[in-house]
């Protein structure tokens, strides 16, 4: 089953996918996800997340610096 093929995935759709890989779904959180996805296209979601992550370094330097600082 491919969730991306569904116009609007339902709670049971998401719970089925999660349970297929051994994850027990929290119905409240699944409901929140379904509500947040309503009316949004995959392209819109990707663009939004890309903008949110664009400020993060991709080479791991920030993680290394944080780990070094933590070990002081």
PDB file of N, H, CA, C and O in Angstrom:
ATOM      1  N   UNK A   1       0.850  -1.180   0.000  1.00  0.00           N
ATOM      2  CA  UNK A   1       0.000   0.000   0.000  1.00  0.00           C
ATOM      3  C   UNK A   1       0.896   1.244   0.000  1.00  0.00           C
ATOM      4  O   UNK A   1       1.881   1.307   0.737  1.00  0.00           O
ATOM      5  N   UNK A   2       0.558   2.196  -0.803  1.00  0.00           N
ATOM      6  H   UNK A   2      -0.242   2.144  -1.402  1.00  0.00           H
ATOM      7  CA  UNK A   2       1.316   3.440  -0.872  1.00  0.00           C
ATOM      8  C   UNK A   2       0.430   4.576  -0.389  1.00  0.00           C
ATOM      9  O   UNK A   2      -0.592   4.878  -1.004  1.00  0.00           O
ATOM     10  N   UNK A   3       0.827   5.213   0.727  1.00  0.00           N
ATOM     11  H   UNK A   3       1.658   4.967   1.227  1.00  0.00           H
ATOM     12  CA  UNK A   3       0.050   6.321   1.254  1.00  0.00           C
ATOM     13  C   UNK A   3       0.014   7.490   0.289  1.00  0.00           C
ATOM     14  O   UNK A   3      -0.980   8.213   0.223  1.00  0.00           O
ATOM     15  N   UNK A   4       1.093   7.681  -0.460  1.00  0.00           N
ATOM     16  H   UNK A   4       1.900   7.094  -0.406  1.00  0.00           H
ATOM     17  CA  UNK A   4       1.135   8.835  -1.357  1.00  0.00           C
ATOM     18  C   UNK A   4       0.125   8.695  -2.488  1.00  0.00           C
ATOM     19  O   UNK A   4      -0.201   9.687  -3.140  1.00  0.00           O
ATOM     20  N   UNK A   5      -0.377   7.488  -2.735  1.00  0.00           N
ATOM     21  H   UNK A   5      -0.112   6.682  -2.206  1.00  0.00           H
ATOM     22  CA  UNK A   5      -1.381   7.291  -3.776  1.00  0.00           C
ATOM     23  C   UNK A   5      -2.764   7.703  -3.295  1.00  0.00           C
ATOM     24  O   UNK A   5      -3.681   7.861  -4.101  1.00  0.00           O
ATOM     25  N   UNK A   6      -2.920   7.878  -1.997  1.00  0.00           N
ATOM     26  H   UNK A   6      -2.176   7.750  -1.342  1.00  0.00           H
ATOM     27  CA  UNK A   6      -4.209   8.259  -1.444  1.00  0.00           C
ATOM     28  C   UNK A   6      -4.331   9.771  -1.402  1.00  0.00           C
ATOM     29  O   UNK A   6      -3.379  10.472  -1.059  1.00  0.00           O
ATOM     30  N   UNK A   7      -5.508  10.267  -1.752  1.00  0.00           N
ATOM     31  H   UNK A   7      -6.281   9.697  -2.030  1.00  0.00           H
ATOM     32  CA  UNK A   7      -5.724  11.713  -1.702  1.00  0.00           C
ATOM     33  C   UNK A   7      -5.614  12.200  -0.264  1.00  0.00           C
ATOM     34  O   UNK A   7      -4.932  13.187   0.012  1.00  0.00           O
ATOM     35  N   UNK A   8      -6.277  11.516   0.640  1.00  0.00           N
ATOM     36  H   UNK A   8      -6.831  10.714   0.416  1.00  0.00           H
ATOM     37  CA  UNK A   8      -6.223  11.852   2.055  1.00  0.00           C
ATOM     38  C   UNK A   8      -6.126  10.544   2.831  1.00  0.00           C
ATOM     39  O   UNK A   8      -7.118   9.824   2.947  1.00  0.00           O
ATOM     40  N   UNK A   9      -4.951  10.225   3.363  1.00  0.00           N
ATOM     41  H   UNK A   9      -4.145  10.809   3.269  1.00  0.00           H
ATOM     42  CA  UNK A   9      -4.831   8.981   4.125  1.00  0.00           C
ATOM     43  C   UNK A   9      -5.664   9.064   5.401  1.00  0.00           C
ATOM     44  O   UNK A   9      -5.772  10.118   6.028  1.00  0.00           O
ATOM     45  N   UNK A  10      -6.246   7.933   5.765  1.00  0.00           N
ATOM     46  H   UNK A  10      -6.159   7.077   5.256  1.00  0.00           H
ATOM     47  CA  UNK A  10      -7.053   7.883   6.980  1.00  0.00           C
ATOM     48  C   UNK A  10      -6.214   7.359   8.140  1.00  0.00           C
ATOM     49  O   UNK A  10      -5.098   6.876   7.951  1.00  0.00           O
ATOM     50  N   UNK A  11      -6.765   7.462   9.326  1.00  0.00           N
ATOM     51  H   UNK A  11      -7.672   7.854   9.480  1.00  0.00           H
ATOM     52  CA  UNK A  11      -6.077   6.933  10.507  1.00  0.00           C
ATOM     53  C   UNK A  11      -5.725   5.454  10.317  1.00  0.00           C
ATOM     54  O   UNK A  11      -4.580   5.066  10.550  1.00  0.00           O
ATOM     55  N   UNK A  12      -6.689   4.618   9.897  1.00  0.00           N
ATOM     56  H   UNK A  12      -7.618   4.933   9.708  1.00  0.00           H
ATOM     57  CA  UNK A  12      -6.344   3.198   9.710  1.00  0.00           C
ATOM     58  C   UNK A  12      -5.248   2.978   8.663  1.00  0.00           C
ATOM     59  O   UNK A  12      -4.445   2.055   8.800  1.00  0.00           O
ATOM     60  N   UNK A  13      -5.206   3.816   7.618  1.00  0.00           N
ATOM     61  H   UNK A  13      -5.858   4.566   7.507  1.00  0.00           H
ATOM     62  CA  UNK A  13      -4.157   3.687   6.601  1.00  0.00           C
ATOM     63  C   UNK A  13      -2.781   3.890   7.229  1.00  0.00           C
ATOM     64  O   UNK A  13      -1.866   3.095   7.013  1.00  0.00           O
ATOM     65  N   UNK A  14      -2.646   4.951   7.999  1.00  0.00           N
ATOM     66  H   UNK A  14      -3.389   5.597   8.175  1.00  0.00           H
ATOM     67  CA  UNK A  14      -1.358   5.268   8.623  1.00  0.00           C
ATOM     68  C   UNK A  14      -1.003   4.226   9.677  1.00  0.00           C
ATOM     69  O   UNK A  14       0.143   3.783   9.750  1.00  0.00           O
ATOM     70  N   UNK A  15      -1.967   3.837  10.483  1.00  0.00           N
ATOM     71  H   UNK A  15      -2.898   4.197  10.424  1.00  0.00           H
ATOM     72  CA  UNK A  15      -1.718   2.829  11.523  1.00  0.00           C
ATOM     73  C   UNK A  15      -1.287   1.503  10.910  1.00  0.00           C
ATOM     74  O   UNK A  15      -0.434   0.811  11.465  1.00  0.00           O
ATOM     75  N   UNK A  16      -1.876   1.141   9.757  1.00  0.00           N
ATOM     76  H   UNK A  16      -2.569   1.703   9.306  1.00  0.00           H
ATOM     77  CA  UNK A  16      -1.506  -0.111   9.079  1.00  0.00           C
ATOM     78  C   UNK A  16      -0.054  -0.069   8.608  1.00  0.00           C
ATOM     79  O   UNK A  16       0.685  -1.039   8.770  1.00  0.00           O
ATOM     80  N   UNK A  17       0.348   1.056   8.026  1.00  0.00           N
ATOM     81  H   UNK A  17      -0.253   1.844   7.894  1.00  0.00           H
ATOM     82  CA  UNK A  17       1.736   1.188   7.551  1.00  0.00           C
ATOM     83  C   UNK A  17       2.703   1.118   8.731  1.00  0.00           C
ATOM     84  O   UNK A  17       3.713   0.418   8.669  1.00  0.00           O
ATOM     85  N   UNK A  18       2.394   1.843   9.803  1.00  0.00           N
ATOM     86  H   UNK A  18       1.573   2.412   9.854  1.00  0.00           H
ATOM     87  CA  UNK A  18       3.278   1.837  10.970  1.00  0.00           C
ATOM     88  C   UNK A  18       3.368   0.457  11.606  1.00  0.00           C
ATOM     89  O   UNK A  18       4.453   0.009  11.977  1.00  0.00           O
ATOM     90  N   UNK A  19       2.231  -0.215  11.730  1.00  0.00           N
ATOM     91  H   UNK A  19       1.350   0.149  11.429  1.00  0.00           H
ATOM     92  CA  UNK A  19       2.249  -1.546  12.356  1.00  0.00           C
ATOM     93  C   UNK A  19       2.986  -2.559  11.489  1.00  0.00           C
ATOM     94  O   UNK A  19       3.520  -3.539  12.007  1.00  0.00           O
ATOM     95  N   UNK A  20       3.021  -2.337  10.178  1.00  0.00           N
ATOM     96  H   UNK A  20       2.587  -1.541   9.757  1.00  0.00           H
ATOM     97  CA  UNK A  20       3.717  -3.267   9.287  1.00  0.00           C
ATOM     98  C   UNK A  20       5.225  -3.270   9.522  1.00  0.00           C
ATOM     99  O   UNK A  20       5.914  -4.212   9.131  1.00  0.00           O
ATOM    100  N   UNK A  21       5.739  -2.215  10.160  1.00  0.00           N
ATOM    101  H   UNK A  21       5.179  -1.449  10.477  1.00  0.00           H
ATOM    102  CA  UNK A  21       7.170  -2.153  10.476  1.00  0.00           C
ATOM    103  C   UNK A  21       7.408  -2.187  11.982  1.00  0.00           C
ATOM    104  O   UNK A  21       8.474  -1.805  12.464  1.00  0.00           O
ATOM    105  N   UNK A  22       6.390  -2.653  12.721  1.00  0.00           N
ATOM    106  H   UNK A  22       5.523  -2.963  12.329  1.00  0.00           H
ATOM    107  CA  UNK A  22       6.559  -2.870  14.147  1.00  0.00           C
ATOM    108  C   UNK A  22       6.388  -1.663  15.033  1.00  0.00           C
ATOM    109  O   UNK A  22       6.858  -1.665  16.170  1.00  0.00           O
ATOM    110  N   UNK A  23       5.727  -0.627  14.544  1.00  0.00           N
ATOM    111  H   UNK A  23       5.345  -0.625  13.620  1.00  0.00           H
ATOM    112  CA  UNK A  23       5.523   0.586  15.337  1.00  0.00           C
ATOM    113  C   UNK A  23       4.078   0.647  15.790  1.00  0.00           C
ATOM    114  O   UNK A  23       3.161   0.561  14.973  1.00  0.00           O
ATOM    115  N   UNK A  24       3.874   0.794  17.094  1.00  0.00           N
ATOM    116  H   UNK A  24       4.619   0.864  17.757  1.00  0.00           H
ATOM    117  CA  UNK A  24       2.530   0.949  17.626  1.00  0.00           C
ATOM    118  C   UNK A  24       2.143   2.422  17.539  1.00  0.00           C
ATOM    119  O   UNK A  24       2.812   3.283  18.111  1.00  0.00           O
ATOM    120  N   UNK A  25       1.068   2.703  16.824  1.00  0.00           N
ATOM    121  H   UNK A  25       0.524   2.003  16.359  1.00  0.00           H
ATOM    122  CA  UNK A  25       0.651   4.083  16.587  1.00  0.00           C
ATOM    123  C   UNK A  25      -0.171   4.620  17.750  1.00  0.00           C
ATOM    124  O   UNK A  25      -1.006   3.915  18.317  1.00  0.00           O
ATOM    125  N   UNK A  26       0.076   5.867  18.092  1.00  0.00           N
ATOM    126  H   UNK A  26       0.754   6.439  17.631  1.00  0.00           H
ATOM    127  CA  UNK A  26      -0.715   6.584  19.076  1.00  0.00           C
ATOM    128  C   UNK A  26      -1.853   7.252  18.298  1.00  0.00           C
ATOM    129  O   UNK A  26      -1.608   8.131  17.472  1.00  0.00           O
ATOM    130  N   UNK A  27      -3.089   6.836  18.562  1.00  0.00           N
ATOM    131  H   UNK A  27      -3.287   6.122  19.233  1.00  0.00           H
ATOM    132  CA  UNK A  27      -4.221   7.305  17.757  1.00  0.00           C
ATOM    133  C   UNK A  27      -4.391   8.823  17.801  1.00  0.00           C
ATOM    134  O   UNK A  27      -4.801   9.423  16.807  1.00  0.00           O
ATOM    135  N   UNK A  28      -4.086   9.447  18.925  1.00  0.00           N
ATOM    136  H   UNK A  28      -3.753   8.960  19.733  1.00  0.00           H
ATOM    137  CA  UNK A  28      -4.196  10.909  19.016  1.00  0.00           C
ATOM    138  C   UNK A  28      -3.196  11.583  18.086  1.00  0.00           C
ATOM    139  O   UNK A  28      -3.532  12.545  17.395  1.00  0.00           O
ATOM    140  N   UNK A  29      -1.984  11.081  18.073  1.00  0.00           N
ATOM    141  H   UNK A  29      -1.712  10.300  18.635  1.00  0.00           H
ATOM    142  CA  UNK A  29      -0.950  11.670  17.208  1.00  0.00           C
ATOM    143  C   UNK A  29      -1.254  11.418  15.741  1.00  0.00           C
ATOM    144  O   UNK A  29      -1.028  12.282  14.894  1.00  0.00           O
ATOM    145  N   UNK A  30      -1.773  10.220  15.441  1.00  0.00           N
ATOM    146  H   UNK A  30      -1.957   9.518  16.129  1.00  0.00           H
ATOM    147  CA  UNK A  30      -2.141   9.909  14.055  1.00  0.00           C
ATOM    148  C   UNK A  30      -3.256  10.853  13.600  1.00  0.00           C
ATOM    149  O   UNK A  30      -3.215  11.364  12.481  1.00  0.00           O
ATOM    150  N   UNK A  31      -4.237  11.085  14.449  1.00  0.00           N
ATOM    151  H   UNK A  31      -4.270  10.670  15.358  1.00  0.00           H
ATOM    152  CA  UNK A  31      -5.322  12.012  14.124  1.00  0.00           C
ATOM    153  C   UNK A  31      -4.773  13.398  13.856  1.00  0.00           C
ATOM    154  O   UNK A  31      -5.214  14.060  12.917  1.00  0.00           O
ATOM    155  N   UNK A  32      -3.817  13.857  14.660  1.00  0.00           N
ATOM    156  H   UNK A  32      -3.458  13.319  15.423  1.00  0.00           H
ATOM    157  CA  UNK A  32      -3.198  15.166  14.449  1.00  0.00           C
ATOM    158  C   UNK A  32      -2.505  15.237  13.093  1.00  0.00           C
ATOM    159  O   UNK A  32      -2.618  16.237  12.384  1.00  0.00           O
ATOM    160  N   UNK A  33      -1.786  14.172  12.733  1.00  0.00           N
ATOM    161  H   UNK A  33      -1.694  13.359  13.308  1.00  0.00           H
ATOM    162  CA  UNK A  33      -1.096  14.136  11.438  1.00  0.00           C
ATOM    163  C   UNK A  33      -2.107  14.199  10.301  1.00  0.00           C
ATOM    164  O   UNK A  33      -1.937  14.974   9.360  1.00  0.00           O
ATOM    165  N   UNK A  34      -3.156  13.389  10.381  1.00  0.00           N
ATOM    166  H   UNK A  34      -3.295  12.759  11.145  1.00  0.00           H
ATOM    167  CA  UNK A  34      -4.177  13.374   9.333  1.00  0.00           C
ATOM    168  C   UNK A  34      -4.803  14.765   9.189  1.00  0.00           C
ATOM    169  O   UNK A  34      -5.009  15.237   8.071  1.00  0.00           O
ATOM    170  N   UNK A  35      -5.103  15.416  10.299  1.00  0.00           N
ATOM    171  H   UNK A  35      -4.935  15.033  11.208  1.00  0.00           H
ATOM    172  CA  UNK A  35      -5.695  16.749  10.246  1.00  0.00           C
ATOM    173  C   UNK A  35      -4.741  17.778   9.642  1.00  0.00           C
ATOM    174  O   UNK A  35      -5.173  18.668   8.911  1.00  0.00           O
ATOM    175  N   UNK A  36      -3.447  17.661   9.942  1.00  0.00           N
ATOM    176  H   UNK A  36      -3.096  16.937  10.536  1.00  0.00           H
ATOM    177  CA  UNK A  36      -2.452  18.593   9.395  1.00  0.00           C
ATOM    178  C   UNK A  36      -2.259  18.396   7.893  1.00  0.00           C
ATOM    179  O   UNK A  36      -1.920  19.345   7.186  1.00  0.00           O
ATOM    180  N   UNK A  37      -2.471  17.176   7.398  1.00  0.00           N
ATOM    181  H   UNK A  37      -2.747  16.405   7.972  1.00  0.00           H
ATOM    182  CA  UNK A  37      -2.260  16.879   5.982  1.00  0.00           C
ATOM    183  C   UNK A  37      -3.448  17.250   5.105  1.00  0.00           C
ATOM    184  O   UNK A  37      -3.297  17.401   3.893  1.00  0.00           O
ATOM    185  N   UNK A  38      -4.624  17.397   5.702  1.00  0.00           N
ATOM    186  H   UNK A  38      -4.746  17.274   6.686  1.00  0.00           H
ATOM    187  CA  UNK A  38      -5.824  17.676   4.913  1.00  0.00           C
ATOM    188  C   UNK A  38      -5.660  18.943   4.084  1.00  0.00           C
ATOM    189  O   UNK A  38      -5.266  19.998   4.583  1.00  0.00           O
ATOM    190  N   UNK A  39      -5.975  18.801   2.809  1.00  0.00           N
ATOM    191  H   UNK A  39      -6.296  17.945   2.404  1.00  0.00           H
ATOM    192  CA  UNK A  39      -5.958  19.950   1.914  1.00  0.00           C
ATOM    193  C   UNK A  39      -4.588  20.359   1.418  1.00  0.00           C
ATOM    194  O   UNK A  39      -4.461  21.382   0.744  1.00  0.00           O
ATOM    195  N   UNK A  40      -3.550  19.584   1.735  1.00  0.00           N
ATOM    196  H   UNK A  40      -3.653  18.753   2.282  1.00  0.00           H
ATOM    197  CA  UNK A  40      -2.198  19.940   1.311  1.00  0.00           C
ATOM    198  C   UNK A  40      -1.679  18.897   0.324  1.00  0.00           C
ATOM    199  O   UNK A  40      -1.905  17.698   0.490  1.00  0.00           O
ATOM    200  N   UNK A  41      -0.992  19.369  -0.688  1.00  0.00           N
ATOM    201  H   UNK A  41      -0.809  20.343  -0.822  1.00  0.00           H
ATOM    202  CA  UNK A  41      -0.391  18.464  -1.671  1.00  0.00           C
ATOM    203  C   UNK A  41       0.982  18.012  -1.188  1.00  0.00           C
ATOM    204  O   UNK A  41       1.580  18.633  -0.310  1.00  0.00           O
ATOM    205  N   UNK A  42       1.464  16.939  -1.765  1.00  0.00           N
ATOM    206  H   UNK A  42       0.978  16.435  -2.478  1.00  0.00           H
ATOM    207  CA  UNK A  42       2.795  16.440  -1.426  1.00  0.00           C
ATOM    208  C   UNK A  42       3.834  17.509  -1.743  1.00  0.00           C
ATOM    209  O   UNK A  42       4.772  17.717  -0.974  1.00  0.00           O
ATOM    210  N   UNK A  43       3.667  18.179  -2.863  1.00  0.00           N
ATOM    211  H   UNK A  43       2.904  18.010  -3.488  1.00  0.00           H
ATOM    212  CA  UNK A  43       4.617  19.213  -3.268  1.00  0.00           C
ATOM    213  C   UNK A  43       4.657  20.345  -2.246  1.00  0.00           C
ATOM    214  O   UNK A  43       5.730  20.849  -1.913  1.00  0.00           O
ATOM    215  N   UNK A  44       3.485  20.744  -1.748  1.00  0.00           N
ATOM    216  H   UNK A  44       2.614  20.334  -2.019  1.00  0.00           H
ATOM    217  CA  UNK A  44       3.411  21.808  -0.753  1.00  0.00           C
ATOM    218  C   UNK A  44       4.103  21.395   0.542  1.00  0.00           C
ATOM    219  O   UNK A  44       4.826  22.188   1.145  1.00  0.00           O
ATOM    220  N   UNK A  45       3.882  20.157   0.965  1.00  0.00           N
ATOM    221  H   UNK A  45       3.295  19.513   0.475  1.00  0.00           H
ATOM    222  CA  UNK A  45       4.505  19.666   2.193  1.00  0.00           C
ATOM    223  C   UNK A  45       6.019  19.612   2.068  1.00  0.00           C
ATOM    224  O   UNK A  45       6.737  19.994   2.992  1.00  0.00           O
ATOM    225  N   UNK A  46       6.506  19.140   0.927  1.00  0.00           N
ATOM    226  H   UNK A  46       5.923  18.830   0.176  1.00  0.00           H
ATOM    227  CA  UNK A  46       7.949  19.060   0.704  1.00  0.00           C
ATOM    228  C   UNK A  46       8.563  20.452   0.698  1.00  0.00           C
ATOM    229  O   UNK A  46       9.609  20.674   1.307  1.00  0.00           O
ATOM    230  N   UNK A  47       7.922  21.384   0.017  1.00  0.00           N
ATOM    231  H   UNK A  47       7.072  21.204  -0.478  1.00  0.00           H
ATOM    232  CA  UNK A  47       8.443  22.751  -0.050  1.00  0.00           C
ATOM    233  C   UNK A  47       8.501  23.384   1.337  1.00  0.00           C
ATOM    234  O   UNK A  47       9.480  24.048   1.678  1.00  0.00           O
ATOM    235  N   UNK A  48       7.471  23.184   2.123  1.00  0.00           N
ATOM    236  H   UNK A  48       6.676  22.644   1.846  1.00  0.00           H
ATOM    237  CA  UNK A  48       7.434  23.742   3.479  1.00  0.00           C
ATOM    238  C   UNK A  48       8.556  23.175   4.330  1.00  0.00           C
ATOM    239  O   UNK A  48       9.252  23.917   5.023  1.00  0.00           O
ATOM    240  N   UNK A  49       8.732  21.876   4.280  1.00  0.00           N
ATOM    241  H   UNK A  49       8.166  21.274   3.717  1.00  0.00           H
ATOM    242  CA  UNK A  49       9.776  21.235   5.094  1.00  0.00           C
ATOM    243  C   UNK A  49      11.166  21.608   4.601  1.00  0.00           C
ATOM    244  O   UNK A  49      12.091  21.766   5.398  1.00  0.00           O
ATOM    245  N   UNK A  50      11.310  21.747   3.301  1.00  0.00           N
ATOM    246  H   UNK A  50      10.559  21.618   2.654  1.00  0.00           H
ATOM    247  CA  UNK A  50      12.606  22.139   2.746  1.00  0.00           C
ATOM    248  C   UNK A  50      12.996  23.518   3.257  1.00  0.00           C
ATOM    249  O   UNK A  50      14.152  23.748   3.611  1.00  0.00           O
ATOM    250  N   UNK A  51      12.031  24.438   3.296  1.00  0.00           N
ATOM    251  H   UNK A  51      11.092  24.251   3.008  1.00  0.00           H
ATOM    252  CA  UNK A  51      12.301  25.780   3.818  1.00  0.00           C
ATOM    253  C   UNK A  51      12.692  25.722   5.284  1.00  0.00           C
ATOM    254  O   UNK A  51      13.601  26.429   5.717  1.00  0.00           O
ATOM    255  N   UNK A  52      12.010  24.883   6.048  1.00  0.00           N
ATOM    256  H   UNK A  52      11.271  24.308   5.697  1.00  0.00           H
ATOM    257  CA  UNK A  52      12.284  24.779   7.479  1.00  0.00           C
ATOM    258  C   UNK A  52      13.683  24.230   7.734  1.00  0.00           C
ATOM    259  O   UNK A  52      14.321  24.603   8.719  1.00  0.00           O
ATOM    260  N   UNK A  53      14.163  23.358   6.869  1.00  0.00           N
ATOM    261  H   UNK A  53      13.644  23.056   6.069  1.00  0.00           H
ATOM    262  CA  UNK A  53      15.457  22.727   7.079  1.00  0.00           C
ATOM    263  C   UNK A  53      16.600  23.422   6.348  1.00  0.00           C
ATOM    264  O   UNK A  53      17.757  23.035   6.508  1.00  0.00           O
ATOM    265  N   UNK A  54      16.300  24.428   5.558  1.00  0.00           N
ATOM    266  H   UNK A  54      15.360  24.742   5.428  1.00  0.00           H
ATOM    267  CA  UNK A  54      17.330  25.048   4.728  1.00  0.00           C
ATOM    268  C   UNK A  54      18.430  25.722   5.543  1.00  0.00           C
ATOM    269  O   UNK A  54      19.551  25.858   5.052  1.00  0.00           O
ATOM    270  N   UNK A  55      18.149  26.140   6.747  1.00  0.00           N
ATOM    271  H   UNK A  55      17.239  26.029   7.146  1.00  0.00           H
ATOM    272  CA  UNK A  55      19.150  26.812   7.574  1.00  0.00           C
ATOM    273  C   UNK A  55      20.101  25.832   8.244  1.00  0.00           C
ATOM    274  O   UNK A  55      21.133  26.246   8.773  1.00  0.00           O
ATOM    275  N   UNK A  56      19.780  24.549   8.233  1.00  0.00           N
ATOM    276  H   UNK A  56      18.943  24.213   7.803  1.00  0.00           H
ATOM    277  CA  UNK A  56      20.622  23.554   8.919  1.00  0.00           C
ATOM    278  C   UNK A  56      21.814  23.164   8.053  1.00  0.00           C
ATOM    279  O   UNK A  56      21.660  22.951   6.851  1.00  0.00           O
ATOM    280  N   UNK A  57      22.991  23.068   8.647  1.00  0.00           N
ATOM    281  H   UNK A  57      23.116  23.240   9.624  1.00  0.00           H
ATOM    282  CA  UNK A  57      24.149  22.602   7.876  1.00  0.00           C
ATOM    283  C   UNK A  57      23.968  21.131   7.520  1.00  0.00           C
ATOM    284  O   UNK A  57      23.390  20.366   8.292  1.00  0.00           O
ATOM    285  N   UNK A  58      24.454  20.746   6.371  1.00  0.00           N
ATOM    286  H   UNK A  58      24.924  21.367   5.743  1.00  0.00           H
ATOM    287  CA  UNK A  58      24.267  19.365   5.930  1.00  0.00           C
ATOM    288  C   UNK A  58      25.530  18.523   6.069  1.00  0.00           C
ATOM    289  O   UNK A  58      25.515  17.337   5.743  1.00  0.00           O
ATOM    290  N   UNK A  59      26.620  19.115   6.548  1.00  0.00           N
ATOM    291  H   UNK A  59      26.632  20.079   6.814  1.00  0.00           H
ATOM    292  CA  UNK A  59      27.875  18.359   6.609  1.00  0.00           C
ATOM    293  C   UNK A  59      28.184  17.788   7.992  1.00  0.00           C
ATOM    294  O   UNK A  59      29.226  17.157   8.173  1.00  0.00           O
ATOM    295  N   UNK A  60      27.317  17.990   8.952  1.00  0.00           N
ATOM    296  H   UNK A  60      26.471  18.502   8.805  1.00  0.00           H
ATOM    297  CA  UNK A  60      27.534  17.446  10.285  1.00  0.00           C
ATOM    298  C   UNK A  60      28.426  18.295  11.167  1.00  0.00           C
ATOM    299  O   UNK A  60      28.682  17.918  12.311  1.00  0.00           O
ATOM    300  N   UNK A  61      28.902  19.414  10.685  1.00  0.00           N
ATOM    301  H   UNK A  61      28.694  19.720   9.756  1.00  0.00           H
ATOM    302  CA  UNK A  61      29.797  20.261  11.469  1.00  0.00           C
ATOM    303  C   UNK A  61      29.113  20.773  12.736  1.00  0.00           C
ATOM    304  O   UNK A  61      29.738  20.858  13.793  1.00  0.00           O
ATOM    305  N   UNK A  62      27.856  21.104  12.626  1.00  0.00           N
ATOM    306  H   UNK A  62      27.349  21.035  11.767  1.00  0.00           H
ATOM    307  CA  UNK A  62      27.131  21.611  13.794  1.00  0.00           C
ATOM    308  C   UNK A  62      27.010  20.536  14.868  1.00  0.00           C
ATOM    309  O   UNK A  62      27.123  20.825  16.059  1.00  0.00           O
ATOM    310  N   UNK A  63      26.780  19.301  14.443  1.00  0.00           N
ATOM    311  H   UNK A  63      26.688  19.067  13.475  1.00  0.00           H
ATOM    312  CA  UNK A  63      26.685  18.207  15.411  1.00  0.00           C
ATOM    313  C   UNK A  63      28.024  17.965  16.098  1.00  0.00           C
ATOM    314  O   UNK A  63      28.080  17.732  17.306  1.00  0.00           O
ATOM    315  N   UNK A  64      29.082  18.021  15.333  1.00  0.00           N
ATOM    316  H   UNK A  64      29.037  18.210  14.352  1.00  0.00           H
ATOM    317  CA  UNK A  64      30.411  17.823  15.901  1.00  0.00           C
ATOM    318  C   UNK A  64      30.739  18.935  16.897  1.00  0.00           C
ATOM    319  O   UNK A  64      31.298  18.673  17.962  1.00  0.00           O
ATOM    320  N   UNK A  65      30.394  20.164  16.553  1.00  0.00           N
ATOM    321  H   UNK A  65      29.940  20.376  15.687  1.00  0.00           H
ATOM    322  CA  UNK A  65      30.655  21.289  17.452  1.00  0.00           C
ATOM    323  C   UNK A  65      29.843  21.154  18.732  1.00  0.00           C
ATOM    324  O   UNK A  65      30.345  21.429  19.821  1.00  0.00           O
ATOM    325  N   UNK A  66      28.600  20.735  18.604  1.00  0.00           N
ATOM    326  H   UNK A  66      28.192  20.512  17.718  1.00  0.00           H
ATOM    327  CA  UNK A  66      27.750  20.558  19.793  1.00  0.00           C
ATOM    328  C   UNK A  66      28.283  19.451  20.684  1.00  0.00           C
ATOM    329  O   UNK A  66      28.272  19.579  21.909  1.00  0.00           O
ATOM    330  N   UNK A  67      28.748  18.370  20.085  1.00  0.00           N
ATOM    331  H   UNK A  67      28.757  18.266  19.091  1.00  0.00           H
ATOM    332  CA  UNK A  67      29.303  17.257  20.864  1.00  0.00           C
ATOM    333  C   UNK A  67      30.580  17.685  21.571  1.00  0.00           C
ATOM    334  O   UNK A  67      30.809  17.316  22.723  1.00  0.00           O
ATOM    335  N   UNK A  68      31.417  18.465  20.879  1.00  0.00           N
ATOM    336  H   UNK A  68      31.231  18.764  19.944  1.00  0.00           H
ATOM    337  CA  UNK A  68      32.649  18.955  21.484  1.00  0.00           C
ATOM    338  C   UNK A  68      32.340  19.864  22.672  1.00  0.00           C
ATOM    339  O   UNK A  68      32.979  19.760  23.719  1.00  0.00           O
ATOM    340  N   UNK A  69      31.372  20.745  22.513  1.00  0.00           N
ATOM    341  H   UNK A  69      30.852  20.830  21.663  1.00  0.00           H
ATOM    342  CA  UNK A  69      30.980  21.670  23.570  1.00  0.00           C
ATOM    343  C   UNK A  69      30.426  20.904  24.781  1.00  0.00           C
ATOM    344  O   UNK A  69      30.701  21.255  25.928  1.00  0.00           O
ATOM    345  N   UNK A  70      29.657  19.871  24.510  1.00  0.00           N
ATOM    346  H   UNK A  70      29.434  19.586  23.578  1.00  0.00           H
ATOM    347  CA  UNK A  70      29.060  19.067  25.574  1.00  0.00           C
ATOM    348  C   UNK A  70      30.129  18.353  26.395  1.00  0.00           C
ATOM    349  O   UNK A  70      29.974  18.176  27.603  1.00  0.00           O
ATOM    350  N   UNK A  71      31.197  17.948  25.750  1.00  0.00           N
ATOM    351  H   UNK A  71      31.323  18.091  24.769  1.00  0.00           H
ATOM    352  CA  UNK A  71      32.263  17.191  26.427  1.00  0.00           C
ATOM    353  C   UNK A  71      33.248  18.066  27.183  1.00  0.00           C
ATOM    354  O   UNK A  71      34.176  17.539  27.797  1.00  0.00           O
ATOM    355  N   UNK A  72      33.086  19.366  27.162  1.00  0.00           N
ATOM    356  H   UNK A  72      32.333  19.795  26.664  1.00  0.00           H
ATOM    357  CA  UNK A  72      34.009  20.264  27.877  1.00  0.00           C
ATOM    358  C   UNK A  72      33.795  20.201  29.341  1.00  0.00           C
ATOM    359  O   UNK A  72      34.482  20.890  30.096  1.00  0.00           O
TER     360      UNK A  72
END
